[in-house]
Amino acid sequence: MFIQTHMTKIKVDKEKCIGCGACVSICPASFEMFEGKAREKKTEVKKITCEKEAAESCPVNAISVK
């Protein structure tokens, strides 16, 4: 039996990011600050935990979770 595992991709658009840190506060397991901007700690996750909430909290919509 073949079971397909679906990975969710996380991406921070560094051009849009204003470095407010909301995503890091909400989801430190997946986001961190680097040189004044947010970045992904990992680009894919098997199970979404706090990533969508972090994306929704971004004031400039710099985070995509697909």
Secondary structure, DSSP 8 states (H G I E B T S, - for coil): -------EEEEE-TTT-----HHHHH-TTTEEEETTEEEES-SEESS-SSHHHHHHH-TT--EEE-
